[in-house]
Amino acid sequence: MPHVKQPRVTEPLWHSWDYKAQKKGLHNTVFSVNGDEFTGEWLNNKKHGKGTKVWKSSGGIYDGDWKFGKQNGFGTLSFPDKGSDTFKKQYSGGWKNGMKHGYGTFFYCDTEYYEGEWYADNRCGWGRMYFADGSVYEGEWDEDKCCGRGMLRQANDNRYEGEWKGGKKNGHGKFFYLNSGQVYEGVWVDDIPKCGCMTDFGRDGAPQPTVYPIPKIQLVDPEAVVANSEDTFISDDI
């Protein structure tokens, strides 16, 4: 029986041309149709590894890690500083799928910034927020708002320590009026103290003490009265 030679299977030429055209490995600057620029590493035609992207529309620059075309890992995002030739850092920290994720620092302006944990572009977990008015919040966050346990210290050193929800004081907490030497302890609902006790706290050393000390409570069982009232507010409003 004669031997039949099978013809060699060949791929179309466009397969090899397409393979050679794929961006992979380290490349010099690649320009997009809209004018954006990217310099760095590629894999399967996607930004992957270390690289720097410049957006033409905003002038923003991201320098850091990439994974399958998105910011992923550690990176820094900066924007042009108006009136000068320099750049201002807006965010430096962790990224995942093109969003702020993990631990990082975000600058809202020269006098206001947040450092802490992020989840899907939102402040979430533990973090510290420095506000422009000089106050500082340190504690838990959820969906970009203060939520859980936290402390807010005002510029005059008065401070609140307690529970938060939706960015406001909600639940049990203490407010220390260090300027007048008093402390309020009780329940809060949407930043408003609803029920609790005000007592003197370091009044003798306070810079602006009240004229008279707080008189002694004459109720037989003041703690029970406050507890019953707190239960009402907690069950109804929080």
Backbone torsions as a table, in degrees:
resi	resn	phi	psi	omega
1	MET	NA	128.0	-177.8
2	PRO	-67.9	144.7	178.8
3	HIS	-80.7	127.5	-179.4
4	VAL	-99.9	118.9	-179.8
5	LYS	-84.7	124.2	-179.9
6	GLN	-76.6	136.4	179.0
7	PRO	-66.7	145.6	179.7
8	ARG	-69.4	132.8	178.6
9	VAL	-82.0	122.0	179.2
10	THR	-117.3	142.6	177.1
11	GLU	-83.8	151.8	175.9
12	PRO	-59.4	148.0	-177.7
13	LEU	-59.8	-29.3	-176.5
14	TRP	-66.6	-23.1	177.2
15	HIS	-63.1	-48.8	-179.6
16	SER	-68.6	-36.7	178.1
17	TRP	-64.6	-41.5	179.9
18	ASP	-65.2	-39.7	179.8
19	TYR	-62.7	-42.8	180.0
20	LYS	-68.6	-25.7	-178.7
21	ALA	-81.5	-16.2	-179.4
22	GLN	-66.1	136.9	177.2
23	LYS	-82.3	125.5	178.9
24	LYS	-154.3	146.8	-177.6
25	GLY	79.9	-163.6	-177.7
26	LEU	-82.4	130.3	180.0
27	HIS	-126.9	155.4	168.5
28	ASN	-72.3	-173.7	-174.9
29	THR	-59.6	129.2	176.2
30	VAL	-111.6	128.1	-177.9
31	PHE	-100.3	133.8	174.6
32	SER	-86.2	168.1	-179.5
33	VAL	-61.8	-35.1	-178.1
34	ASN	-82.5	2.0	177.0
35	GLY	98.9	-6.2	176.8
36	ASP	-65.3	151.3	-178.8
37	GLU	-123.9	144.2	174.4
38	PHE	-139.4	131.9	176.6
39	THR	-126.2	118.1	179.9
40	GLY	159.7	-150.4	-172.9
41	GLU	-96.5	150.1	-179.1
42	TRP	-131.8	158.0	172.4
43	LEU	-150.6	124.2	-179.3
44	ASN	52.5	43.1	176.1
45	ASN	70.0	17.8	178.5
46	LYS	-127.7	150.1	177.4
47	LYS	-63.7	125.5	-173.8
48	HIS	-156.9	116.1	-177.6
49	GLY	116.8	-137.1	178.8
50	LYS	-96.8	138.7	178.8
51	GLY	-171.9	165.9	-179.9
52	THR	-127.5	127.0	178.4
53	LYS	-116.5	139.3	177.0
54	VAL	-121.0	123.8	178.4
55	TRP	-90.6	125.0	-177.9
56	LYS	-67.8	-39.1	-174.6
57	SER	-64.6	-43.2	-176.4
58	SER	-105.5	-17.6	-175.3
59	GLY	79.3	4.3	-179.2
60	GLY	-67.5	150.6	179.7
61	ILE	-128.8	128.0	171.7
62	TYR	-113.2	127.7	179.5
63	ASP	-127.5	114.9	-179.3
64	GLY	166.9	-147.3	-174.4
65	ASP	-89.7	146.8	177.9
66	TRP	-131.6	153.7	175.5
67	LYS	-148.7	115.8	179.1
68	PHE	50.6	45.2	172.7
69	GLY	90.4	-0.6	-178.2
70	LYS	-129.6	154.3	175.7
71	GLN	-61.8	126.8	-176.6
72	ASN	-156.3	116.8	-176.9
73	GLY	120.4	-130.8	178.4
74	PHE	-113.0	136.8	179.1
75	GLY	-163.6	166.3	-178.8
76	THR	-125.7	131.8	178.2
77	LEU	-112.0	125.7	-178.2
78	SER	-131.1	157.2	178.6
79	PHE	-133.3	155.7	-179.7
80	PRO	-60.0	139.5	176.3
81	ASP	-87.4	117.6	-176.6
82	LYS	-60.7	134.5	178.0
83	GLY	87.0	4.9	177.7
84	SER	-148.7	174.5	-179.9
85	ASP	-97.8	12.3	-178.1
86	THR	-101.1	173.8	178.4
87	PHE	-116.4	149.9	175.8
88	LYS	-110.8	131.0	178.3
89	LYS	-72.4	128.6	176.8
90	GLN	-100.3	-42.9	-179.9
91	TYR	-146.5	139.1	175.9
92	SER	-140.4	120.8	-178.8
93	GLY	161.2	-150.4	-175.8
94	GLY	-82.3	150.9	178.6
95	TRP	-136.7	154.1	172.8
96	LYS	-154.5	125.6	-179.7
97	ASN	54.2	38.0	176.9
98	GLY	80.3	7.5	-179.4
99	MET	-124.7	156.1	177.3
100	LYS	-64.5	128.2	-173.7
101	HIS	-157.4	129.8	-177.0
102	GLY	101.1	-143.9	-178.7
103	TYR	-101.9	134.2	179.6
104	GLY	-167.4	170.5	-179.9
105	THR	-120.5	129.4	-178.8
106	PHE	-120.9	128.2	-180.0
107	PHE	-101.5	113.8	178.1
108	TYR	-80.4	-35.3	175.2
109	CYS	-162.1	-173.1	-177.2
110	ASP	-64.1	-27.4	-174.3
111	THR	-114.6	9.5	-176.9
112	GLU	-142.5	121.5	179.5
113	TYR	-154.1	161.5	-178.9
114	TYR	-125.3	136.6	173.6
115	GLU	-130.9	125.6	-178.1
116	GLY	162.4	-152.6	-173.6
117	GLU	-92.2	148.6	-179.9
118	TRP	-130.7	153.3	173.5
119	TYR	-145.4	116.6	177.4
120	ALA	52.1	50.5	176.1
121	ASP	75.0	3.4	179.5
122	ASN	-115.8	146.6	172.1
123	ARG	-65.7	122.4	-174.3
124	CYS	-156.3	127.5	-176.0
125	GLY	108.9	-139.8	178.5
126	TRP	-98.1	141.5	177.8
127	GLY	-167.1	166.3	179.7
128	ARG	-126.7	126.8	-178.2
129	MET	-113.9	123.5	176.3
130	TYR	-100.6	117.8	-177.1
131	PHE	-94.4	158.9	-176.7
132	ALA	-65.2	-26.2	-178.7
133	ASP	-82.3	3.4	177.9
134	GLY	97.2	-6.8	178.7
135	SER	-82.7	157.2	-177.5
136	VAL	-135.5	129.7	172.9
137	TYR	-109.2	131.8	177.6
138	GLU	-132.4	122.0	-179.5
139	GLY	163.2	-148.6	-174.3
140	GLU	-92.3	151.2	-180.0
141	TRP	-134.1	154.0	174.1
142	ASP	-153.8	129.5	-179.9
143	GLU	52.7	43.9	173.9
144	ASP	72.8	14.3	179.8
145	LYS	-133.4	154.8	175.9
146	CYS	-61.5	126.2	-176.7
147	CYS	-158.3	122.1	-177.2
148	GLY	115.1	-139.4	178.2
149	ARG	-97.1	137.7	179.4
150	GLY	-168.1	166.8	178.9
151	MET	-128.2	132.1	174.8
152	LEU	-112.3	118.3	177.7
153	ARG	-107.8	121.3	-179.0
154	GLN	-81.2	170.0	-177.6
155	ALA	-63.0	-28.2	179.2
156	ASN	-90.2	12.0	177.6
157	ASP	77.3	-3.4	168.4
158	ASN	-62.2	146.6	-176.1
159	ARG	-149.1	154.6	174.5
160	TYR	-116.7	133.0	176.7
161	GLU	-126.9	120.6	179.8
162	GLY	165.3	-147.7	-172.4
163	GLU	-97.3	149.0	-178.9
164	TRP	-133.9	154.8	174.2
165	LYS	-158.4	130.6	179.1
166	GLY	64.0	26.9	179.4
167	GLY	82.7	6.8	-178.9
168	LYS	-130.0	161.0	176.6
169	LYS	-68.0	119.1	-179.9
170	ASN	-145.7	120.1	-179.2
171	GLY	111.8	-158.8	-179.4
172	HIS	-77.3	141.5	178.2
173	GLY	-169.6	166.2	177.0
174	LYS	-122.5	137.7	174.0
175	PHE	-118.4	118.6	-178.3
176	PHE	-96.6	112.9	175.4
177	TYR	-91.4	79.9	-175.3
178	LEU	-68.4	-23.9	179.4
179	ASN	-70.7	-30.1	-179.6
180	SER	-109.9	-5.9	177.5
181	GLY	77.2	42.8	178.6
182	GLN	-137.3	161.4	176.0
183	VAL	-140.5	135.5	174.7
184	TYR	-108.1	131.3	177.4
185	GLU	-128.5	125.7	-179.2
186	GLY	174.3	-152.1	-177.0
187	VAL	-105.8	139.2	178.5
188	TRP	-118.6	146.4	174.9
189	VAL	-134.5	114.2	179.1
190	ASP	51.2	51.8	176.1
191	ASP	75.1	2.4	-178.2
192	ILE	-109.6	126.0	175.6
193	PRO	-71.2	121.6	-175.4
194	LYS	-98.5	-39.4	-175.9
195	CYS	-158.1	131.7	178.9
196	GLY	173.0	-163.8	-177.9
197	CYS	-126.1	136.5	174.4
198	MET	-106.0	125.8	-179.3
199	THR	-132.8	160.5	175.7
200	ASP	-72.8	141.4	-178.0
201	PHE	-145.9	102.1	-178.2
202	GLY	64.3	35.7	-174.9
203	ARG	-64.0	-35.3	-176.8
204	ASP	-65.6	-29.5	-178.7
205	GLY	-102.1	5.3	-178.0
206	ALA	-73.8	143.8	179.9
207	PRO	-68.9	-29.5	179.8
208	GLN	-133.6	67.6	-177.1
209	PRO	-68.0	156.2	176.1
210	THR	-67.3	158.1	-177.7
211	VAL	-63.4	-42.3	-178.7
212	TYR	-125.2	147.2	175.4
213	PRO	-69.7	158.5	179.2
214	ILE	-70.3	128.6	-178.3
215	PRO	-67.4	156.8	-179.2
216	LYS	-69.7	138.8	178.6
217	ILE	-71.0	134.0	-177.0
218	GLN	-101.7	3.2	178.7
219	LEU	-66.8	149.6	180.0
220	VAL	-66.5	-44.6	-179.0
221	ASP	-135.4	74.9	-175.9
222	PRO	-63.0	-33.2	-178.7
223	GLU	-64.9	-38.4	179.0
224	ALA	-67.4	-38.7	179.5
225	VAL	-63.2	-46.0	179.7
226	VAL	-65.4	-41.5	-179.3
227	ALA	-61.4	-42.6	179.6
228	ASN	-64.1	-40.9	179.5
229	SER	-68.3	-39.2	179.3
230	GLU	-62.7	-41.1	178.9
231	ASP	-59.8	-36.3	179.1
232	THR	-64.0	-47.1	-178.2
233	PHE	-69.7	-39.0	-178.7
234	ILE	-65.7	-41.9	-177.1
235	SER	-74.9	-31.2	-173.7
236	ASP	-91.0	-35.4	-168.6
237	ASP	-113.0	-22.5	-174.3
238	ILE	-107.2	NA	NA
